[in-house]
Amino acid sequence: MVLRLEELLFPSTADVSVLAVGVKNETVRIEARSTASGSACPGCGSWSTRIHSSYLRFPADVPTAGLRVLLCLRVRRFVCRVASCGRRTFVEQVPGLTRRYSRWTERLRSTLAAVGLALAGRAGARMASVFGVPVSRSTVLRLVEALPEPDLPAPRVVGVDEYATRKGRHYGTVLVDVETRRPVDLLPDREASSLTAWLAERPAEPDGLAGRAARHRGGLSGPGAVLRRVRHRWGAPGGAGR
C-alpha cells in the first residue's frame, strides 16, 4: 500500500518514502522522508553521509481530489567533510520536489508559473485560489519572471508597433514575430533611431526592409518618429532584400 502511495503521490521523484497520509479540515497531510544515503554539498560539491540533525519542512503541494495538500517532509542536515569548504553543514534537497527557502514543491511552483504564463498576474491569482492555492498577483508574476528565457529561433519577419505604460503617459516600441505572433523585444521609446540600433545589433545582417512605415510622426529621422509597422527580413549575408 505504501509503495502504491509513493507511485501515486511522487511519480517522478526518487528516494522519498511515504510514512502516513491523513485528511483533516479539507487538507491532505502527507508525512514523508528522504531515503537517499547522503547528499552533495552545495558549496564544494563533495558527497556526505554524516548526519548532523534533521527537522520538518512543510511545503505546499498541488491539490488532489479538490483538497489542499500539505507535505510534512523530514529532511536531514549533513556535515561537509571538506575542511576548506565554507559550509560546515547543509540541508539536503529532494530533486524534483524541494529547493532552498521555498514554501512550495517544485511541481506546485511549475503549475503556478504555467497559470501565470496563460493568464498573467491578477487572473492567474484568481485561478490559483480556485484550486486551493491562495497567492497574490505579484507572486504569480515573480514566478513567471523567474522562468528561463525560451530558446527561440531568430525571427525572419518583425512587426513593429507601440505600447503605452503609466496610463498612456509613456510610450515604447514592441517588436513582434509576424510569423509566430510572439513578442520579440520591447524598446524603451518609439524613436526610429532606437529601432535602427536594434536592427544593427542582430546576429544576422539584414537583407533590407520589407513592407513600409504605415504611419509616423515627425519624419523617419526626426524627433518623435514612430514606426507603426515595419517588416524586416533576415537572410543569408549578401542576399537580396524583399
C-alpha positions as CSV (number, residue, x, y, z in Angstrom):
1,M,0.0,0.0,0.0
2,V,2.8,2.4,0.8
3,L,4.5,1.6,-2.5
4,R,1.3,2.5,-4.3
5,L,1.0,5.8,-2.4
6,E,4.6,6.7,-3.4
7,E,3.9,6.0,-7.0
8,L,0.7,8.0,-6.9
9,L,1.9,11.0,-4.9
10,F,5.5,11.2,-6.1
11,P,5.6,9.5,-9.5
12,S,8.7,11.4,-10.8
13,T,10.5,11.8,-7.5
14,A,13.0,9.2,-6.3
15,D,14.3,8.5,-2.8
16,V,11.1,9.5,-1.0
17,S,9.2,7.3,1.5
18,V,5.6,8.0,2.5
19,L,5.1,7.3,6.2
20,A,1.4,8.4,6.6
21,V,-1.5,10.1,4.9
22,G,-4.3,11.8,6.7
23,V,-7.2,14.1,5.9
24,K,-8.3,16.9,8.3
25,N,-10.3,20.1,7.7
26,E,-10.2,19.7,3.9
27,T,-6.5,19.3,3.9
28,V,-4.5,16.2,3.0
29,R,-1.4,15.9,5.2
30,I,1.3,13.7,3.8
31,E,4.2,12.6,6.1
32,A,7.3,11.6,4.2
33,R,11.0,11.5,4.4
34,S,14.0,11.3,2.2
35,T,15.7,7.9,1.8
36,A,18.8,8.9,0.0
37,S,22.1,7.7,1.5
38,G,23.6,11.1,1.5
39,S,23.7,14.5,-0.2
40,A,26.1,16.7,-2.2
41,C,27.3,19.9,-0.5
42,P,26.1,22.9,-2.5
43,G,29.3,24.7,-1.6
44,C,32.0,22.3,-2.8
45,G,30.0,19.5,-4.4
46,S,31.5,16.8,-2.1
47,W,29.3,13.9,-1.1
48,S,28.5,13.5,2.6
49,T,26.7,10.8,4.6
50,R,27.4,12.2,8.0
51,I,24.1,13.4,9.5
52,H,24.2,16.4,11.8
53,S,20.5,16.7,12.6
54,S,17.0,16.6,11.0
55,Y,13.9,18.8,11.0
56,L,10.5,19.1,9.3
57,R,9.6,21.1,6.3
58,F,6.0,21.9,5.3
59,P,5.9,22.8,1.6
60,A,2.5,23.2,-0.1
61,D,1.9,20.8,-2.9
62,V,-0.5,20.6,-5.8
63,P,-4.1,19.9,-4.7
64,T,-5.5,16.4,-5.0
65,A,-9.2,15.4,-5.3
66,G,-10.1,19.0,-4.7
67,L,-8.3,19.1,-1.3
68,R,-5.3,21.2,-0.3
69,V,-2.1,19.2,0.2
70,L,0.4,19.9,2.9
71,L,3.6,17.9,2.7
72,C,5.2,17.2,6.1
73,L,8.7,16.3,4.9
74,R,11.6,15.3,7.2
75,V,14.9,16.4,5.8
76,R,18.4,15.9,7.2
77,R,21.3,18.3,7.8
78,F,24.6,16.9,6.8
79,V,28.1,17.7,7.8
80,C,30.5,18.7,5.0
81,R,33.7,16.6,5.2
82,V,35.9,19.1,3.3
83,A,37.6,21.3,5.9
84,S,38.3,24.1,3.5
85,C,34.6,24.4,2.5
86,G,32.8,27.5,3.8
87,R,29.7,25.4,4.6
88,R,30.2,23.3,7.7
89,T,26.7,21.9,7.5
90,F,24.0,21.9,4.8
91,V,20.4,20.7,4.3
92,E,19.6,18.1,1.7
93,Q,17.2,18.9,-1.1
94,V,15.0,16.3,-2.8
95,P,15.5,16.7,-6.6
96,G,12.2,17.5,-8.3
97,L,10.5,18.2,-5.1
98,T,12.1,20.9,-3.0
99,R,14.5,23.8,-3.3
100,R,16.1,26.1,-0.7
101,Y,13.8,28.5,1.2
102,S,10.8,27.5,-0.9
103,R,7.3,27.3,0.5
104,W,6.1,25.1,-2.4
105,T,7.1,21.9,-4.0
106,E,8.7,22.2,-7.4
107,R,5.6,20.8,-9.2
108,L,3.3,23.4,-7.5
109,R,5.8,26.1,-8.5
110,S,5.7,25.0,-12.1
111,T,1.9,24.8,-12.0
112,L,1.6,28.4,-10.8
113,A,4.1,29.6,-13.3
114,A,2.1,27.9,-16.1
115,V,-1.0,29.6,-14.8
116,G,0.8,32.9,-14.8
117,L,2.0,32.4,-18.4
118,A,-1.6,31.7,-19.5
119,L,-3.5,34.3,-17.5
120,A,-0.9,36.8,-16.2
121,G,-0.9,38.2,-12.6
122,R,-4.4,39.1,-11.5
123,A,-6.4,36.5,-13.4
124,G,-3.7,33.9,-12.5
125,A,-4.1,34.6,-8.8
126,R,-7.8,34.2,-9.0
127,M,-7.4,30.9,-10.9
128,A,-4.9,29.6,-8.3
129,S,-7.3,30.4,-5.5
130,V,-10.0,28.3,-7.3
131,F,-7.8,25.1,-6.9
132,G,-6.9,25.9,-3.3
133,V,-3.6,27.8,-3.6
134,P,-4.1,31.4,-2.5
135,V,-1.3,33.6,-3.9
136,S,-1.0,37.3,-4.8
137,R,-0.8,38.5,-8.4
138,S,2.8,39.8,-7.6
139,T,3.8,36.3,-6.6
140,V,2.5,34.9,-9.9
141,L,4.3,37.5,-11.9
142,R,7.6,36.8,-10.0
143,L,7.3,33.1,-10.8
144,V,6.9,33.9,-14.5
145,E,9.8,36.3,-14.4
146,A,12.0,33.6,-12.8
147,L,11.4,31.2,-15.8
148,P,14.4,30.8,-18.1
149,E,14.3,32.5,-21.4
150,P,13.0,30.1,-24.1
151,D,15.4,29.2,-26.8
152,L,13.6,30.5,-29.9
153,P,14.8,30.8,-33.4
154,A,15.6,34.3,-34.7
155,P,12.5,35.9,-36.4
156,R,12.5,36.3,-40.1
157,V,9.8,39.0,-40.2
158,V,9.4,41.5,-37.4
159,G,6.3,43.6,-36.9
160,V,6.8,46.9,-35.1
161,D,4.1,48.7,-33.0
162,E,3.9,50.9,-30.0
163,Y,2.7,50.2,-26.4
164,A,1.8,52.5,-23.5
165,T,2.7,52.4,-19.8
166,R,1.7,54.6,-16.9
167,K,-1.8,55.1,-18.2
168,G,-0.6,56.4,-21.5
169,R,2.0,58.9,-20.2
170,H,4.9,56.9,-21.6
171,Y,5.2,55.1,-24.9
172,G,7.6,52.5,-26.2
173,T,8.0,50.1,-29.1
174,V,7.1,46.5,-29.2
175,L,8.6,44.1,-31.7
176,V,6.6,41.0,-32.7
177,D,7.5,38.0,-34.8
178,V,4.9,38.3,-37.5
179,E,5.0,34.6,-38.4
180,T,4.6,33.2,-34.9
181,R,2.8,36.3,-33.4
182,R,5.1,36.1,-30.4
183,P,6.7,39.2,-28.8
184,V,10.4,39.6,-29.5
185,D,11.6,42.6,-27.6
186,L,10.5,45.9,-26.0
187,L,12.2,49.2,-26.7
188,P,12.0,52.0,-24.1
189,D,10.9,54.6,-26.6
190,R,9.4,54.9,-30.1
191,E,12.2,56.7,-31.9
192,A,13.3,55.5,-35.3
193,S,16.9,55.6,-34.1
194,S,16.2,53.0,-31.4
195,L,14.7,50.6,-33.9
196,T,17.6,51.2,-36.3
197,A,20.1,50.4,-33.4
198,W,18.1,47.3,-32.5
199,L,18.3,46.0,-36.1
200,A,22.0,46.7,-36.3
201,E,22.7,44.6,-33.2
202,R,21.1,41.4,-34.6
203,P,23.4,38.5,-35.2
204,A,22.5,38.2,-38.9
205,E,23.0,41.1,-41.3
206,P,19.7,42.4,-42.5
207,D,18.7,41.9,-46.1
208,G,16.7,45.1,-46.2
209,L,13.3,46.3,-45.1
210,A,10.2,44.6,-46.3
211,G,6.9,46.4,-46.1
212,R,6.6,50.1,-45.2
213,A,6.0,52.5,-42.3
214,A,2.3,52.8,-42.2
215,R,2.3,55.9,-40.0
216,H,5.0,58.0,-38.4
217,R,5.3,61.4,-36.6
218,G,7.9,64.0,-37.4
219,G,9.6,62.0,-40.2
220,L,11.6,58.8,-40.0
221,S,14.8,60.6,-38.9
222,G,13.3,63.4,-36.8
223,P,12.5,63.5,-33.1
224,G,9.4,61.6,-32.0
225,A,9.5,59.3,-35.0
226,V,7.1,56.4,-34.7
227,L,7.1,53.3,-36.9
228,R,3.6,51.8,-36.6
229,R,4.5,48.8,-38.7
230,V,7.8,47.7,-40.3
231,R,8.6,44.2,-41.6
232,H,12.2,43.2,-41.6
233,R,13.6,40.0,-43.1
234,W,16.9,38.3,-42.3
235,G,18.6,36.0,-44.8
236,A,22.0,34.9,-45.9
237,P,24.6,37.7,-46.0
238,G,24.5,39.4,-49.3
239,G,21.0,38.1,-50.2
240,A,18.5,40.3,-52.0
241,G,16.0,42.2,-49.9
242,R,12.3,41.7,-50.3
